[in-house]
Amino acid sequence: MATSRTTMRDRAAHLAHLLGAKTKVRLLNRIGLALVVSGLTLGGSVARASEIGQQIADQIDVGSYQYFLDELLYAHDGDNRDIFGAEHDPCRDNIFATFQGFGLDVELHEFELYGPRYNVVATQLGRVYPDAQYVIGAHFDSAGNPGADDDASGVAGMLEAARVLAQYETEYTIKFIAFDAEEYGMIGSQAYVDDHYMDDIRGMIQMEMMAFDTGGWRAAMYGRSSSGPLKDALAAAIAEYGNDLTVYVFGEFDASDHAPFEWAGFQACAISEYDWIMNPCYHQQCDSVDTPDYINYEFATDFARSVAGFLADHAVVILPEPCVGDLDGDGKTDGTDLGILLADWGCTSNCVGDLDGDDDTDQGDLGILLADWGCGGNP
């Protein structure tokens, strides 16, 4: 998270919460900031959890998240992902290759900052509304340190959400963007917005510092009032898909990559750990996955669950047609199903291999199964 635009108002709001209720009321009255605790009740009409949203969220895996953070993003002691750091470009290349491995269309978006720099942009093209898009962002540069929480934790969450969603088609396009040079004042995201201000961006979510928790399992959300519908929808998704994660919704906070999108008139917000202001390793060398009892992988994974569930509902995941030859219920038509059918061959009543509904298992059923061979994945 960049510090150049950090506002005293939001710092005061955080401190008010930490100091207690009476102090909170006095301090919030003085700074004029409204605080909404979501995860319980939200005003307005907000989409509830869906079956597919829950299905997508439940595929988010803490082990996969930890692999991305620990093995791919150079967030260990001695690593440096500053734009001049030795691990900066290898981290960017790992992100690019990982998105490619998911089958996404990946490109480098170039901009200038002491030479050429690159955002990594992975696109999941919408089948129904390809020109309308949701943007999920996180920044891979650091403040001259390992940057495990700030913001490798957000990048890992974005990668994990992309891993799951890339297995499905969606009605709307999703762009997963690993931004560079956030620590220099959101230079990478501003350059991207400058080049894409005419895009039909329905909402942008920045995943920022998600792995430090003091025990409250709390999240913070930042965004202007003009981004209220997006914030409400994301808060509802956190309540539905984020396990025990509770989010506190704040206003304008121009300190991460969502800000240039809001400045351009798009709805955008950032989500982060609530206690980032209390993080003793913020912008320090101890912001490392090697620091004992520091990174909370399960906590961070709940952010990824929330974003994935949000995208399932709002970018609208399209479930594949069921496999007609799937006799064992694993979502595929393969050799196991063939074995079941052959074992039932000749049956004339209550036949498990009866695919054509004629009350027996015979050549007609075999033809249906073979025509469906490979459905749901490679057998």
N, C-alpha and C positions, 0 to 999 in steps of 0.2 A: 504494500500500500504506500502510495506516495505521500510525502509529508508537506509538500509546498503549499497545498491548498487546504490543509486541515483547519477546521474552524473551531474556535473556542466554544461556540454554542454546543456542538456535538460532544466535545470533550466534557463540558460541564454536565450534559445530560447523562453521560456514562458515569461520571463521578457521583452524580446525585443518586443514581441507583445503588451504587456501591456503599454510599454513606447512610442510607436508610430512608424510610418513608417520609418523616417530617422534613428532613433536609431536602429530600427529593422535591416535595411540593414547593418549598420556598424557592429552591434554585430554579425549578422549571417555570415557576411563575415569573421569576426575574428575567429569564432568557426567552420566554414566550414560545416554548417548543412543546408541541403536542406529542404525547407518547401513546401508542396503541399497543397493547399486549395481545398478540394473536395466537392462534393455536387453540383458542377457546371459542370466542364469538367474534364474527366480523360483520360490520354493517354492509348493506348492499347485497346484490345477487352474485354469488360466487359458485362456480362449478364444484360439485362434490366429487369425492373419490369415485373412480370408475373401476370396473373389473380389469380392464386392460392397463390402466394406470397402476393398479396394485401389482399386476403381473410384471410389468416393467420394473417397478421399484424393487420388487422382491428378487430380481436378478442381479441387482447391484451387490457386489461381493467385496467384503473387507480385505480378503486375501489378494484379490486382483488390484484393489486400490493401493494396498501396501506395496505390491510389486512395482507398480508405476512410480510411486513416490521414492522408494528405496533404491530401485535398480536402474531407472531410466532418466531421472531428472537432476542428477548431480547435486544432491542436497546433503552431502556428508561433510564431516569436519574437513576444513581446508579447501572445499570447493568454492568457486566464485563465479556467479552467473551475471555479474555486471557486464555491460556491453563490451568491455575490454577484457573481461575475465577469461581464463583459459577454458572454463567449462561452459561458457555461453553458447558457442556454436555447436559443440557436440550435443548439448541439451536440445537445442532447436532441431538438429538433425534427427534425434531420437523421436521427438514429437511428430515430425513429418513422417518418418517411417512407420510409427505406430498407427497413425491415422490411415496411412496407405494399407497397412495390414488389416484394417477393419473393412477395407473395400470402398473407402470414401474417395471422392475426387479432391486431391490436395494440391495447393499451389502456395507459392511464396508471394506475399504482397510487399513490394519494395518501397522504402522511403529513405530519406537522408537524415543522418545524425552522425556527424564526424565520419562520413562515409556511408556506404549502403547498409541498411538494416532491413530486417524482414519479419513481418508477421506471418505465422503459419495459419492458413485458412483451409479448413476441411469442409466440404459441402455434401450434405445428404439431400438430394434433389426431391422436392415434393412431387408426388404423382398427380395430384389434382390441381394444386395451386403452386406451380413451380416458381412463380415470380414473387410470391408472398413468403416472407421468411421470419424465423426467430433466430437470434444470435445469442450464443453462449460464449462468454469470454473468460479468460484468466491470463495472467502475465507470467512469462517464463524468465524474465530478467530478475536480478536481485540487487540489493543495495551493497554490493561488494562483499557478500557473505554467502553461506550455503543457501539461505532463503528457503528453508524447509517449509515453514509456515507461510512465509511471505515471498512468493506465492506458489511454490511448488505444490502445496496442499490443494490449491484451487485448480492447478493444471491437472493433477492426478484425478481430482473429482470430475473434471471435464472429460478426461480420457475414459474414465470408467463409465460415465453416462453415454459417451459416444460408442463405446464397445457394445453396450446392450442395445442401444437404439439402432445401430447400423445393421442389426440382424433383421430389421423390419422396414417396410415402406411406410412413409408418412404422407399425409395429404399436403402439408406445407413443407417448404424447404427449411432445413436447419443448417446453420453455419456455426461450426465450432472453431473459435479463433484463439490461438495462443499469441497474445500481444507481446511485442518487444518494447523496451524503453518506457515502461510505465513509471519506473523510479526516477526518470528524468522529466516528469510532468505529463504523463500520458501521451507521449509523442507518437508512439505507434498507433494507438487507437484513434488519436486525432487525425493522423494521416489516412487511416482507413476510412473514417467518416468523411473526410474531405473528398475522397475518391468515390464514395458510395452514398452520397447524401440524397440521391434520387431513388435509391432502392426502396422497395416496399417492406420496411422492417416493422413487424407487428409488435416486437418487444425484444429488449436486450437485457440479459442477466449476466452480471459479472460475479464470478466465483472467486472470492478474495479472502485469504487467511482463514482457514476453516478447521485447523487441527489443534488449537490450543484451548483448553477448557479448564476452568478452576473448580469444576464440580457441579455447576448449575445446568449444564447441557442447554446452553442458551445461544441463540443466534441473534444478530442484528441485521436489519435491512435498511438501506438508505436510498432515497430517491425523492425527487420533487413532487409536489402535489399533482402536477400534470401527468405523472406516472402512476397515479393512484390506482387505476384499474389493473395495471400489471402487478403492482405491489399487493393488492388484495388477492389476486389470483395466485400469486406465488406464495403468499402467506397461507392461503387455504391448502395449497399443495403440501407445504411443510407440515401443516396440522394433520393432513391425511396420510402422508407417505413418510414423514421424517421420524417415525418412531416416537421417542419422547422429546424430540427437539422442540423448544419453545422459541418463538421469534418475537423480538421487540422491533416495532416499525418506527423509523425516524424519518426526518425530512431531508432536505438538500444537504449533500456532503460530497463536494467535488474533489475527491481524493483517490479515485480509481477510474478504471477504463470505461465505466458506464457514463461518466460525466460528459465526454464529447458527444455521445449519442443524445443525451438530454439537451445539450446546448444546440444540437441540430434539429430539435423538435421531436425526436423519437421518444417513445416510452422506454425507460431503462431504469435499472436499479442494481445495487450491489448487495450481496449477502456475505456475511462474515461471522466469525466467532464474536460473541458479544464482548468478551473480555480481552480483545486485542490491545486495548489501551493499557491493560495491566500486564501484558506479556513482557517479562524481563529480558527476553531475547529479541525483541523487536529491533530489526536493523543491526543486530549484533552477531558476532561469530558463533554464539551458542544457538542460533536459529538453525539447528542441524538435527537430522534424524538420529544422530549418535548421542545427543544430549539425553541423559537418563530421565525417564518419567516426564517427557516433554510432549511428544507427538501423540495425540489420541486418535488412532486410526478409526475406531468405531464411531466416534463423534463425527469425524470428517466424512465418513461414509454416509451418515444420515443426511448431510447436505446433498451428496450426489443422488441419493434416493429421492429427495425432494425435487431436485431439478429434473431428473429423469421422469418422475411421475407427472410433473408439470408439462413436460414436452409431450408425453404420451397423450395427455388430454387436450392440449392446445395446438400442437403441431399435428395431432390426430394420427396415432399409429393405426395402420391398416393391418388387421390380422389376416394371415394367409388362409386360403380355403382349406378345409380339413382334407386329409388324404383318405380317399375312399377305400384304399387297400390296407389301411392301418388297423390291423386286428388286435394288436397288443397295447394300443393306446399310448404309444410313445411319440406320436406326431410324425412318424415316418412310415413309408412303405418299403420294406427291405426283406432280407433273408429270414428274419424271425417270423414275419407275417406269412411268408411262403411256407415255412415249416408248420405253422399253425393250420394253414389251409390244407396242406397235404395230409396232416394227421387227422383231419376231419373229413377227408375224401370219402364220398359215398354216403355221408350222413343224409337222412331224409326227414329229420324233425329236430327243431330247436338247434340248428346248425350254427356253430360259431364262425364257420367259413362261408356262410351264405351271404354273399355280397350283392346279389341281384334280386333278392327277396322272393325267390321261388321255392323256398323251404327245403332246399338241398344244397349240397356242396359238390360242384361238378366243374366241367370245362368252362361254363359261362363265368363262374366265379374266378377261375384261374385266369381267364382272359382279362377280366376287370383288374385283377391284382397286377398282372404283368404290364397292362397299359398304364398303371399308376406307379410303376416301379421308379424309385428314386425321389418320389414326392417327399418333401420335408428335409431333404439333405441327401448327401451321397451315402448309399447303402454299403 
